[in-house]
Amino acid sequence: MPSCRRRFLQSIGLAIAGLTHGAPVADAVEASPDSGLDWPMARYDPAGTGHHPTASGPTDTVSIRWTHDAPEWFLGTTSLVRRGDTLYAVGNGLLALDSESGDRQFGRAGPYQSSPALAPAPAYNTDTLAVTAPSGVFGLNAGGGFTIPLLNRPVGVERWAGPQSAGGGFFGPAEADTPVTADGVIYAALPGTNSVAALDPNNGRVLWRRTHHEDDPVSAEINRPAVSDGLVFVTNWPKQAAAYHAETGARQWLVELDDQLLLPPVATEHGVVVPSREFVYLLDPTDGSEVWRYSTDGNATESTPAVSDGTIFVADERESLHAIALATGQQRWTAPFDGPTTPVVADGTVYAVRSGYSLVALDAESGETLFEYRPSQVPLSTPIVGDGVLYAANRKRILALEEAA
């Protein structure tokens, strides 16, 4: 009869063999049920609105509910995601925390840089976390895999490596824009290329791939896609916006606008919101024709709009945050606000991080400032919103903010 030691070694061998041949790995944690407070990807939804319809956050002064000092390898400045009671943070690796206490569930170092996006993966017991790095696209195990006893070796964290980058360009490493997941498919701007692709969450297989400016492989990189009603909307430098069918990748339309496009689009019920350096455009989703344009008189190169309840919230990166009526393109209000920001909205409150150093909450109807919070470390990531709590990465730590008592 085999010894316990032999049975133990055989079990390790079977687990590693399963990994080598691409078989599903026994995950440490079962998939969490969907929660009304989930935040499954950066900007909350595939459309990129940044608006959570059922969550709420603090609206007066805030205090720290908990902080988690991250491992030495962690350097997080991207938005977190949440599934059930688990928060996921990415920055030179993957870190998972309990959302109530901030206790660490697991952490693994790796090349990963973008905010993750949760995608159902039927081949496994847990979701796949799609992330990008300057080197390419990766699928990670949302359950964290497991650690081999005695060897203390983590196994099964990285499920697959998808399309890889050809390398950096003249301006340095490729950008790692966050992926998007919709209807069981991952949509990603492939780092270091001018391509957008649809990927299978189970194995990273490319379902389709489309490329802009094939003769200019680096400088015209595509921004984060927005997905809605069976279409994938993308923008890329210098002036192009396009729509592709989500299932096949067939191009619906391609247009060139009158200003530089460095920022991702947002899909809405009225059309596609496309921010540029000096304008905000609304395009017809069926043919890309211009419905209206709004001049911010700005120089926006890092700010992504949020859209909530018929209003667009966008920074001009000079002196103001603008609230624009989605249907008409008319200004509703402006509020003093310097620097870039990517706001999020919940329960009538706009949360915007000013140039990474302070969090400002504004009333969505009036633009009135409700509070400002300055963390002890910078930069502060764009927050996500839960049940009265804001969660954010703060360089070497993760923190939760709640209404002050």
C-alpha positions in Angstrom: 0.0 0.0 0.0 1.5 3.4 -0.9 2.9 5.5 1.9 1.3 8.8 2.9 4.4 10.6 1.6 4.1 8.8 -1.8 0.4 9.6 -2.0 1.1 13.3 -1.2 3.8 13.5 -3.9 1.5 11.8 -6.4 -1.2 14.4 -5.7 1.3 17.2 -6.3 2.3 15.6 -9.6 -1.3 15.3 -10.7 -2.0 18.9 -9.9 1.1 20.1 -11.8 0.4 17.8 -14.7 -3.1 19.3 -14.9 -1.7 22.8 -15.0 0.8 21.8 -17.7 -1.9 20.4 -20.0 -4.3 23.3 -19.4 -6.8 21.4 -17.4 -8.9 23.4 -14.8 -7.2 23.6 -11.4 -8.9 23.0 -8.1 -9.7 26.5 -6.9 -9.3 27.6 -3.3 -12.6 29.5 -3.2 -15.9 28.8 -4.9 -17.3 31.5 -7.1 -19.1 34.2 -5.1 -22.8 34.8 -5.9 -23.6 38.0 -7.7 -24.2 40.9 -5.3 -26.1 44.1 -5.9 -23.0 45.9 -4.6 -20.6 44.2 -7.0 -18.2 46.4 -9.0 -17.0 43.9 -11.6 -14.6 46.0 -13.7 -13.2 49.5 -13.9 -15.9 52.1 -14.7 -18.4 49.6 -13.2 -20.0 48.3 -16.4 -19.1 47.3 -20.0 -20.5 50.6 -21.2 -18.0 52.5 -19.1 -20.5 54.8 -17.3 -18.8 54.8 -13.9 -22.3 54.8 -12.4 -23.5 52.2 -9.9 -27.3 52.3 -9.8 -27.8 50.7 -6.4 -24.7 51.5 -4.4 -24.2 54.5 -2.1 -21.2 56.2 -0.5 -20.5 58.8 2.2 -21.9 62.3 1.6 -20.5 64.3 4.5 -17.1 64.1 6.1 -15.3 60.7 5.9 -13.2 58.6 8.1 -11.1 55.5 7.5 -12.9 52.3 8.2 -9.9 50.1 7.7 -6.6 50.1 5.9 -4.5 47.2 4.6 -0.8 47.5 4.3 0.0 45.8 1.0 2.9 43.4 0.4 6.2 44.8 -0.6 5.7 43.9 -4.3 2.4 45.7 -4.5 2.2 49.2 -6.1 -1.4 49.8 -6.8 -2.8 53.0 -8.4 -5.6 51.4 -10.5 -9.3 51.0 -9.5 -10.3 48.0 -7.5 -13.1 45.6 -8.4 -15.5 43.7 -6.1 -17.3 40.4 -6.2 -19.4 39.5 -3.2 -17.2 40.0 -0.1 -13.9 40.1 -2.0 -12.0 43.1 -3.3 -9.4 42.6 -6.0 -6.5 45.0 -6.5 -3.8 44.9 -9.1 -0.4 46.5 -9.1 2.7 44.3 -10.0 0.5 41.4 -9.0 -2.9 40.4 -7.7 -4.1 41.1 -4.2 -7.5 39.9 -2.7 -9.0 41.3 0.5 -12.1 40.8 2.6 -14.3 43.9 1.9 -15.6 44.1 5.5 -12.4 43.8 7.4 -9.6 44.4 4.9 -8.0 41.1 5.8 -5.9 39.5 3.1 -7.3 36.5 1.4 -4.4 35.9 -1.0 -1.7 37.7 -2.9 0.5 36.8 -5.8 3.2 38.9 -7.5 3.2 39.2 -11.3 3.6 41.6 -14.2 -0.1 42.7 -14.1 -0.8 46.4 -14.3 -4.4 47.2 -15.3 -7.5 47.2 -13.2 -9.0 43.7 -13.5 -12.3 42.7 -15.1 -14.3 39.7 -13.8 -15.6 37.3 -16.4 -17.5 34.0 -15.9 -15.3 31.0 -16.9 -17.5 27.8 -17.1 -14.4 25.6 -17.3 -13.5 26.6 -13.7 -15.1 26.9 -10.3 -14.3 30.6 -10.1 -14.3 33.6 -12.4 -11.4 34.7 -14.5 -9.9 38.1 -13.8 -8.8 39.6 -17.1 -5.8 42.0 -16.7 -3.3 43.6 -19.1 0.3 44.4 -18.7 2.8 46.1 -21.1 3.6 42.6 -22.2 0.1 41.5 -23.1 -3.3 40.1 -21.7 -3.6 37.6 -18.9 -6.4 35.5 -17.3 -6.0 35.1 -13.5 -7.8 32.8 -11.1 -10.3 34.8 -9.0 -10.0 32.1 -6.3 -6.3 32.5 -6.1 -5.3 29.0 -6.9 -3.6 27.1 -4.0 -0.3 26.7 -2.4 1.4 23.3 -2.5 2.0 22.1 1.1 5.6 22.1 2.4 6.9 23.6 -0.8 5.0 26.9 -0.2 4.7 27.3 -3.9 1.6 29.0 -5.4 0.0 27.2 -8.2 -2.9 28.1 -10.5 -3.0 31.9 -10.2 -2.3 32.5 -13.8 -4.7 30.5 -16.0 -3.5 31.7 -19.4 -1.5 34.3 -21.2 -3.4 35.7 -24.2 -2.2 37.9 -27.0 1.2 39.3 -26.2 2.8 42.7 -27.0 5.6 43.1 -29.5 7.3 45.4 -26.9 7.5 49.1 -26.1 7.8 51.9 -28.6 9.6 55.2 -28.8 7.7 56.5 -25.7 8.4 53.5 -23.5 6.4 50.5 -22.4 3.0 49.9 -23.9 -0.1 51.2 -22.1 -2.1 48.6 -20.1 -5.7 49.7 -20.5 -8.3 47.8 -18.5 -10.2 45.1 -20.3 -14.0 44.9 -20.4 -16.2 41.8 -20.0 -19.7 41.5 -21.4 -21.9 38.5 -22.1 -19.2 36.0 -21.2 -16.5 37.5 -23.5 -13.5 39.6 -22.7 -12.9 42.7 -24.9 -9.4 44.3 -24.7 -7.3 46.9 -26.3 -4.1 44.8 -26.9 -1.1 46.6 -25.4 1.6 47.7 -27.8 -0.7 47.3 -30.9 -3.4 49.1 -32.6 -5.8 46.2 -32.1 -9.0 45.4 -30.2 -9.8 41.8 -29.6 -12.5 39.5 -28.2 -11.1 36.7 -26.0 -12.5 33.5 -24.4 -12.3 33.8 -20.6 -11.6 30.1 -20.3 -8.3 30.0 -22.2 -7.6 33.4 -23.7 -8.3 32.2 -27.2 -8.8 35.1 -29.7 -12.4 35.0 -31.0 -11.7 38.0 -33.3 -9.2 40.8 -33.6 -9.4 44.1 -35.5 -6.5 46.6 -36.2 -6.4 50.3 -36.9 -3.4 51.9 -38.6 -1.6 48.7 -39.4 1.3 50.6 -40.8 1.8 52.5 -37.5 1.9 49.7 -34.9 2.6 51.7 -31.7 1.5 55.4 -31.8 -2.2 54.8 -32.6 -3.0 52.5 -29.6 -6.7 51.9 -28.9 -8.3 53.1 -25.7 -10.5 51.0 -23.3 -13.5 49.7 -25.3 -17.1 50.3 -24.4 -19.7 47.6 -25.0 -23.4 48.0 -25.3 -26.3 46.5 -27.3 -24.1 44.1 -29.3 -21.6 46.7 -30.3 -18.0 47.4 -29.2 -17.0 51.1 -29.4 -13.4 52.2 -29.5 -11.4 55.3 -30.0 -7.7 55.7 -31.0 -5.3 58.4 -31.6 -5.2 60.6 -33.6 -8.9 61.1 -34.5 -10.7 57.8 -35.1 -13.8 56.3 -33.5 -15.2 53.0 -34.6 -17.9 50.4 -33.8 -17.6 46.7 -34.2 -20.2 43.9 -33.8 -19.5 42.2 -30.5 -20.1 38.7 -31.8 -18.2 38.7 -35.0 -15.9 41.8 -35.0 -17.4 43.0 -38.3 -17.1 46.8 -38.5 -20.3 48.8 -38.2 -18.7 52.2 -38.8 -15.5 54.2 -38.7 -15.3 58.0 -38.5 -12.7 60.7 -38.0 -13.4 63.6 -35.7 -12.0 67.1 -35.5 -9.8 66.8 -32.4 -7.3 64.4 -30.9 -8.8 61.3 -29.2 -6.7 60.1 -26.3 -9.6 59.0 -24.0 -12.0 56.0 -24.0 -15.7 56.3 -25.1 -18.8 55.7 -23.0 -21.9 54.0 -24.4 -25.3 55.4 -23.3 -28.9 55.1 -24.2 -28.6 58.4 -26.3 -25.4 57.5 -28.1 -21.7 57.1 -27.7 -20.0 59.8 -25.6 -16.5 60.5 -27.1 -14.2 62.9 -25.1 -11.4 64.6 -26.9 -8.8 67.2 -25.8 -11.2 70.2 -26.2 -14.6 68.7 -26.8 -17.1 66.1 -25.8 -19.0 64.5 -28.7 -22.2 62.5 -28.8 -22.2 60.1 -31.8 -25.1 58.1 -33.2 -24.4 54.4 -32.3 -25.7 53.1 -35.7 -23.5 55.1 -38.0 -21.1 57.3 -36.0 -22.6 60.6 -37.2 -22.3 63.5 -34.8 -25.4 64.3 -32.7 -23.8 67.2 -30.9 -20.5 68.5 -29.5 -19.7 70.5 -26.4 -16.6 72.6 -26.0 -14.8 72.3 -22.6 -12.1 74.8 -23.7 -9.8 72.3 -22.1 -6.8 70.1 -22.7 -8.0 66.7 -21.5 -5.5 63.8 -22.0 -6.1 61.6 -18.9 -9.7 62.1 -17.8 -12.6 59.7 -18.5 -16.2 60.9 -18.2 -18.9 59.4 -16.0 -22.5 59.2 -17.1 -25.5 59.0 -14.7 -29.2 59.8 -14.9 -28.9 61.8 -18.2 -25.8 63.8 -17.2 -22.2 63.6 -18.3 -19.5 64.5 -15.8 -16.1 65.3 -17.3 -13.0 67.4 -16.4 -11.4 69.8 -18.8 -8.0 69.4 -16.9 -7.6 73.1 -16.6 -10.0 74.5 -14.1 -13.4 72.9 -14.1 -15.5 69.8 -13.9 -18.4 70.0 -16.3 -21.9 68.6 -16.0 -23.5 68.2 -19.5 -27.0 67.2 -20.4 -26.7 63.9 -22.3 -29.7 64.4 -24.6 -28.9 67.9 -25.7 -25.2 68.7 -25.0 -26.2 71.8 -22.9 -24.2 72.7 -19.9 -25.9 72.0 -16.5 -23.2 73.3 -14.3 -19.4 73.7 -13.8 -17.5 73.4 -10.6 -13.9 74.5 -9.9 -11.6 71.5 -10.4 -8.0 71.4 -11.5 -6.2 68.5 -13.0 -7.3 65.2 -14.5 -9.9 62.9 -12.9 -12.0 59.9 -13.7 -15.2 60.3 -11.7 -17.7 57.7 -10.5 -21.3 58.3 -9.5 -23.6 56.6 -6.9 -26.8 57.7 -5.3 -26.6 61.3 -6.6 -23.0 61.9 -5.6 -20.0 62.4 -7.9 -16.7 61.1 -6.5 -13.7 62.6 -8.3 -10.0 62.2 -7.4 -8.1 65.4 -8.1 -4.8 64.7 -9.8 -4.3 61.7 -7.5 -3.9 63.6 -4.3 -7.4 64.3 -2.9 -10.9 62.9 -3.1 -13.8 65.3 -3.7 -17.5 64.5 -3.4 -20.0 66.7 -5.3 -23.7 66.8 -5.5 -24.7 65.5 -8.9 -27.6 67.9 -9.3 -25.9 71.2 -8.3 -22.1 70.6 -8.4 -21.9 71.7 -4.7 -18.8 70.3 -2.9 -19.9 67.9 -0.1 -16.5 67.0 1.3 -12.8 66.7 0.4 -10.5 64.0 1.7 -6.7 64.0 1.4 -5.0 60.7 2.2 -1.6 60.5 3.9 -0.2 58.7 0.8 -0.5 59.5 -2.9 -1.6 58.8 -5.5 -5.1 57.7 -4.7 -6.9 55.6 -7.2 -10.4 56.2 -8.6 -12.6 54.7 -5.9 -15.4 52.1 -6.2 -18.6 52.4 -4.2 -20.3 49.8 -2.0 -22.9 50.0 0.8 -22.0 53.4 2.2 -18.3 52.7 1.7 -15.6 53.8 -0.8 -12.7 51.5 -1.5 -9.5 52.7 -3.2 -5.9 51.7 -3.8 -3.4 54.1 -2.2 0.0 53.2 -3.6 1.3 50.8 -0.8 -2.0 50.2 0.9 -5.8 49.6 0.3 -8.3 51.7 2.3 -12.0 51.8 3.0 -13.7 55.1 3.7 -17.1 55.5 5.4 -19.2 58.4 6.7 -17.6 59.9 9.8 -19.5 59.4 13.0 
